[in-house]
Amino acid sequence: MPDNDRSYISRQLDMAVSSCRDGLVHIRKHGPGQVQFWFIALAVGIVAGFAAIFFRKGVNSLQTFLYGTEDVRLLHSFAQSLPWYMILIIPICGGLVVGLILHNFTRDARARSVADVIHGAAMHDGRVETRAGLASALASMITLGTGGSSGREGPVVHLAAVISTWVNRRMHADGITGRDLLGCAVAAAVSASFNAPIAGALFALEVVLRHFAVHAFAPIVIASAAGTVINRLEFGGVTEFTLTTVNEVQFYQEMPAYLLLGLVCGLVAVALMKAIFWADDFGNHIQERTGLPRWLRPAVAGALLGGIAIWYPHIIGVGYETTFLAMDGQLFLRDAIVFAVIKTIAVAVTMAGRMGGGVFSPSLMIGALTGLSFGLIATSVFPEVSGSISLYALAGTGAVAAAVLGAPISTTLIVFELTGDWQTGLAVMVAVSMSTALASKIVDRSFFLSQLERRNIHLAAGPQAYLLAMFRVNGVMRPPDHPRAASEEVCWDMIGDGVYVDATATLEAAMPLFEAGVQFIPVVSLNKNAAPPELLGALFHVDALKAYNRALAATAAEEHS
């Protein structure tokens, strides 16, 4: 090649690199424009999609290696032929490894999941913990690969959030941009994991962002489509479940049955959630009483799971084989009821054992078993007006999952996309609507929001309930040198009467103090060793209300833009 050509190509490459560098600097200083953000959303969607595929294949590889089966979709059938001690030992060893990972890489030895992503979207500008998130993804992969009874959507969603958090920090993204990019990553991960582009996009909007703002819709759809393409390049355009029966519904005669099924599924979903919370409280109690090291807790849970799996290998992993058998109407009534109860116990043990994983796939399995049980009874009582038994299982699948996730729209669609059965939408929608309406009255709207409520993070009631917790008192108070500062003499008198607030407290803790009718509250720094508090300023009621109103207005503007 002539020297002039080489020089020309070199100059062009230098210009391209310089343009990219200048573009990145501009984005970091001023934020991305709309078109730029769409390209960033596409890139994040691709990376999140590959991460979801990597997680899924990692779980499959572990199950293949440890259990010796070539088809992980038939894992429980193969596990029945294994020696009992193998079924027992594998989850114990897996739990031990999980415990060590979470003990060393998280502050509380707890695997991160969807609830933490929702928390990050609402209160941390779309950011989540990266170190703990990566450790949680690895721990959850090992849990599912070694016999844990949970799902893969929770770890995948949080892993996608870790990716978007890394990009957000490099871009110095503001809250709106950070949340939108988080939604893009989540949508792509769900779409890539389940081959469900519509449900992936709506899951990000309905569950994670918890609004349907127009400005977020286009980039989230772009990312969701990218995740789906990655899934189909790897697995083809096949659905997760291929039903062999023809679903027919006698619309007018059977509608009351599907309404009743929805109520039953709502109660089953509540029972599943309550079982997980009760088991977690019981595990905490036992750990405190016995002094059990926190890194050993997952191994104990693994031992319990192994003991159950010796008799009921259906609980191992995601449970797609049993879910398919139920949706295809290939189980007897007794088996369906027993498997649903045992699966609920196994999920509660897995989650209470801090082993990681999600609740979506287990709720699909429990829902299918519930729907099948209901259908077998209904069709035997009213055979002349009954349609397909498997349709009841399909409706139950969506109804329990929707109630657990608190996401009726995206769950309804993901059931259709998982099965490819779009002809029975009315029956599924009726059951889903009744189950979510009932369950949301008993728990705090969903499993994830109930988890956060148990941590004293109040997101279920909406922004008006949690925005006060986002403001520290020391960021809103008036210091002593403020032109309209409070009288120091009056402040010290109030401190002497026990009326004051710590500077590190939030407005959520401070606002009830104004109910006594005071205009301001002294702000102090509490010293150690019982030393007298140091007066830092005063928090005025009007300033706290202004900060709260500005936050409400900003939230409303974001959700309606």
Secondary structure, DSSP 8 states (H G I E B T S, - for coil): --HHHHHHHHHHHHHHHHHHHHHHHHHHHH---HHHHHHHHHHHHHHHHHHHHHHHHHHHHHHHHHH--S-GGGHHHHHTTS-HHHHHHHHHHHHHHHHHHHHHHSSSS----HHHHHHHHHHSTT---HHHHHHHHHHHHHHHHTT---BSHHHHHHHHHHHHHHHHHHHT--HHHHHHHHHHHHHHHHHHHHT-HHHHHHHIIIIII-S--HHHHHHHHHHHHHHHHHHHHHH-S--S----S-----HHHHHHHHHHHHHHHHHHHHHHHHHHHHHHHHHHHHHHHHT--GGGHHHHHHHHHHHHHHH-GGGSTT-HHHHHHHHTT-S-HHHHHHHHHHHHHHHHHHHHTT---BSHHHHHHHHHHHHHHHHHHHHHHSGGG---HHHHHHHHHHHHHHHHHT-HHHHHHHHHHHH---TTHHHHHHHHHHHHHHHHHHTTSSHHHHHHHHTT---TT-HHHHGGGG-BGGGTSB-TTSTT---HHHHHHHHHTT--EETTSBHHHHGGGGGGS-SEEEEEE--STT---EEEEEEEHHHHHHHHHHHHHHHHHHHT-
